[in-house]
Amino acid sequence: MILVSACLAGFNTRYDGTNCCHPEIIKLVAAGKAIPLCTEQLGGLPTPRPAIGFINGDGIALIKGEKGVSAIGLDGNDYSENLLNGANEVLRIAKMRHIKKAILKEGSPSCGVLKAWVNSQKTEGCGVTTAILKANGIEVESIDL
Protein backbone atom coordinates (compact mmCIF):
# COMPACT_ATOMS: atom_id res chain seq x y z
CA MET A 1 0.00 0.00 0.00
CA ILE A 2 1.23 3.49 -0.82
CA LEU A 3 -0.02 7.01 -0.19
CA VAL A 4 -0.74 9.28 -3.14
CA SER A 5 -1.74 12.91 -3.50
CA ALA A 6 -5.51 12.92 -4.01
CA CYS A 7 -5.21 15.42 -6.87
CA LEU A 8 -3.12 12.87 -8.80
CA ALA A 9 -5.96 10.36 -8.41
CA GLY A 10 -8.35 12.80 -10.09
CA PHE A 11 -9.90 14.37 -7.00
CA ASN A 12 -10.50 18.13 -7.25
CA THR A 13 -8.42 18.93 -4.17
CA ARG A 14 -5.84 21.38 -5.53
CA TYR A 15 -5.82 24.94 -4.22
CA ASP A 16 -7.81 26.11 -7.25
CA GLY A 17 -10.37 23.28 -7.06
CA THR A 18 -8.87 21.29 -9.94
CA ASN A 19 -6.90 18.06 -10.15
CA CYS A 20 -3.75 16.73 -11.82
CA CYS A 21 -5.20 13.42 -12.92
CA HIS A 22 -2.48 10.85 -13.60
CA PRO A 23 -3.59 7.56 -15.23
CA GLU A 24 -1.05 5.37 -13.40
CA ILE A 25 -2.09 6.79 -10.02
CA ILE A 26 -5.77 6.19 -10.82
CA LYS A 27 -4.91 2.56 -11.68
CA LEU A 28 -3.13 2.12 -8.32
CA VAL A 29 -6.09 3.53 -6.39
CA ALA A 30 -8.65 1.53 -8.39
CA ALA A 31 -6.66 -1.66 -7.73
CA GLY A 32 -6.65 -0.98 -3.99
CA LYS A 33 -2.88 -0.47 -3.94
CA ALA A 34 -2.91 3.22 -3.00
CA ILE A 35 -4.69 5.55 -0.61
CA PRO A 36 -5.45 9.05 -1.97
CA LEU A 37 -5.09 11.84 0.59
CA CYS A 38 -5.08 15.62 0.48
CA THR A 39 -2.81 16.76 3.26
CA GLU A 40 -4.04 20.36 3.04
CA GLN A 41 -7.66 19.29 3.46
CA LEU A 42 -6.61 17.06 6.37
CA GLY A 43 -5.04 20.18 7.87
CA GLY A 44 -8.40 21.95 7.80
CA LEU A 45 -8.08 24.00 4.62
CA PRO A 46 -11.01 24.35 2.22
CA THR A 47 -10.99 23.76 -1.51
CA PRO A 48 -10.56 26.07 -3.25
CA ARG A 49 -8.07 27.96 -1.09
CA PRO A 50 -5.41 30.61 -1.63
CA ALA A 51 -2.15 29.46 -3.21
CA ILE A 52 0.47 29.06 -0.47
CA GLY A 53 4.22 29.59 -0.59
CA PHE A 54 7.02 29.61 1.95
CA ILE A 55 8.83 32.60 3.35
CA ASN A 56 12.52 32.20 4.32
CA GLY A 57 12.72 28.41 3.97
CA ASP A 58 10.92 25.26 2.86
CA GLY A 59 8.97 22.47 4.58
CA ILE A 60 12.06 21.15 6.35
CA ALA A 61 12.78 24.57 7.84
CA LEU A 62 9.13 24.92 8.88
CA ILE A 63 8.99 21.59 10.74
CA LYS A 64 12.29 22.46 12.45
CA GLY A 65 10.72 25.71 13.63
CA GLU A 66 13.44 27.86 12.10
CA LYS A 67 12.98 31.53 12.90
CA GLY A 68 11.18 33.58 10.25
CA VAL A 69 9.94 30.59 8.24
CA SER A 70 6.23 30.44 7.49
CA ALA A 71 3.71 29.28 4.88
CA ILE A 72 1.82 32.33 3.64
CA GLY A 73 -1.16 32.38 1.29
CA LEU A 74 -1.66 34.91 -1.46
CA ASP A 75 -4.32 36.37 0.83
CA GLY A 76 -1.58 37.23 3.38
CA ASN A 77 -2.69 34.68 6.00
CA ASP A 78 -0.27 32.30 7.70
CA TYR A 79 -1.19 28.66 6.97
CA SER A 80 1.82 27.08 8.67
CA GLU A 81 -0.26 25.32 11.34
CA ASN A 82 -2.66 23.91 8.74
CA LEU A 83 0.21 22.43 6.74
CA LEU A 84 1.85 21.00 9.86
CA ASN A 85 -1.43 19.54 11.13
CA GLY A 86 -2.21 17.96 7.76
CA ALA A 87 1.27 16.46 7.45
CA ASN A 88 0.98 14.96 10.92
CA GLU A 89 -2.39 13.41 10.02
CA VAL A 90 -0.87 11.88 6.88
CA LEU A 91 1.97 10.48 8.98
CA ARG A 92 -0.52 9.02 11.44
CA ILE A 93 -2.36 7.26 8.60
CA ALA A 94 0.94 6.02 7.15
CA LYS A 95 1.98 4.56 10.50
CA MET A 96 -1.45 3.01 11.08
CA ARG A 97 -1.30 1.25 7.69
CA HIS A 98 2.47 0.49 7.86
CA ILE A 99 3.02 2.44 4.64
CA LYS A 100 6.60 2.80 3.43
CA LYS A 101 6.12 4.80 0.22
CA ALA A 102 4.29 7.88 -1.04
CA ILE A 103 3.88 9.42 -4.50
CA LEU A 104 3.13 13.12 -4.20
CA LYS A 105 2.50 16.14 -6.45
CA GLU A 106 5.61 18.17 -7.12
CA GLY A 107 5.65 21.89 -6.29
CA SER A 108 2.98 21.82 -3.61
CA PRO A 109 3.73 23.45 -0.22
CA SER A 110 2.69 20.16 1.32
CA CYS A 111 3.63 17.52 -1.23
CA GLY A 112 6.56 19.00 -3.16
CA VAL A 113 9.49 16.57 -3.16
CA LEU A 114 12.23 18.39 -5.07
CA LYS A 115 10.80 21.87 -5.56
CA ALA A 116 8.96 24.38 -3.40
CA TRP A 117 7.82 27.98 -3.76
CA VAL A 118 10.11 29.99 -1.47
CA ASN A 119 10.03 33.79 -1.45
CA SER A 120 7.89 33.72 -4.64
CA GLN A 121 10.35 31.58 -6.60
CA LYS A 122 10.23 27.88 -7.41
CA THR A 123 13.45 26.54 -5.96
CA GLU A 124 15.04 23.41 -4.55
CA GLY A 125 13.24 22.34 -1.42
CA CYS A 126 10.32 20.26 -0.27
CA GLY A 127 6.87 20.56 1.21
CA VAL A 128 5.89 19.96 4.82
CA THR A 129 4.34 16.51 4.30
CA THR A 130 7.33 15.31 2.31
CA ALA A 131 9.67 16.54 5.05
CA ILE A 132 7.71 14.78 7.80
CA LEU A 133 7.33 11.53 5.87
CA LYS A 134 11.03 11.39 4.97
CA ALA A 135 12.03 12.19 8.55
CA ASN A 136 10.04 9.11 9.56
CA GLY A 137 11.66 6.76 7.06
CA ILE A 138 8.97 6.80 4.38
CA GLU A 139 10.19 6.92 0.78
CA VAL A 140 8.69 9.81 -1.17
CA GLU A 141 8.61 10.16 -4.95
CA SER A 142 7.16 12.99 -7.00
CA ILE A 143 5.15 13.34 -10.14
CA ASP A 144 5.30 16.66 -11.94
CA LEU A 145 2.78 17.07 -14.72
N, C-alpha and C positions, 0 to 999 in steps of 0.2 A: 504494500500500500504506500502511495506517495501523496503528498499535499500538492495542490496546484492552485494558482491564482484563479479565482472564479471567473474573472473577465476572459481568461484564456479558454475557459470551457463554454463560452458563449453567453454568460450571464451579464446583464447590463449593470455592472457594479463599478465601472470606472468613474472618476470624478465628474465627468460630463454626462453620465448616464448611458454611455455606450459600452461596447465590449471589444475585445481583440481576439475574436474567435479563431482558434487554431485547431484544425482537423485532428491532429494526432492527440491533442489533449482531450478533445471530445470523445475520441475512441477509448482512451484510458478511463475516463469517468463512466462512460456507458458500459464498459466491461467490468466495472466495480473494482478497478485497480487504483483509482485516484479519488481523493476527496477535494472538491472545490471549496475554497474559502476566500472571503474578502476580509483581509485583516483590518482595513479601515472601517468597514461596517461593524466588525466585531469590537472595534474600539469606540463605537457609538456615533460614528459620523453618518450623515444621511447621504443618499445618492439622488440627485447630483449634489456636489459639494465644491467648494472653491479648490482650485489647483493649489497644491502645497509644495513648498521647497524649503531647503535648509538654509539657515544663516550660520556662518562661521564653522561649519563642519558637517559631517554626514551622519548616518544612522549609528555608526560605531561611536562617534563622539557624543551623540545624544544619549545612548544607553550608559556611557561612562560618566555622564553628568558634567562634561567639560564646560567650563564657564563660557557664557555667551552663545552657546549652541542652542538653536531652537528650530522648530518646524512651523513656518509661518505660511498662512494661506494668502492668496491674492487679495482677500478681504481684510488683511492686516491682523487677523486673529491668530493666536498661538495654539497650534494643534498637537504640540509635543506629547501631552498626556494621552490624547486619543491614540496616537501612533504607538506609544509604549504599551498602553492597555491592550490594544488589538494584537500586538506582537506577542505579548504574554499569554493571551488567550489561544493564539495559534500554537505556541509552544506547549501549552497545557494539553491541547488536542493531540499534538504530535507525541507527547509522552504517553498519554492515555492509550493511543493506538500503536505505540512502539514504532513510529515512523522514523525512517533513517534518511529520507530524501524528499526534496521539494523542487518543483519547477515553477518559477515565478516570473512575473512580467518585468522586463528590464525598464529602468528609468523611473519607476514609481518610488515615492518617498518611503513606502513600506517594503515593497518587493524588489526594488532595484538590486541587482547582484554585482554588476561591474560599474554602473554609472548612476549618478544621483544629481539632482539639481541643487547646487550649492551657490549661494550668492548670485542667483539668476543665470548661472551657467551650468550646462551639462558637463560634468567632470567625473574623474575617477572617484569612486566611492560606492557605498551601498545604502540600502534602506534599513529601517529599524528592524523589521521582521527578519530580513536576511541576516543582520548582525546578531540578533538573539538566537536564531536557529543555528548558525555556524558556531557561536560560542558554546552551544550545547551539543556539539558533535553531529549535527544534521547536515548532510550534503545539500548544497543549494545550487541549482543550475538556473540559467535564465533563457528566456525566449524573447527576442526583440523583433517585432513585426514591422 
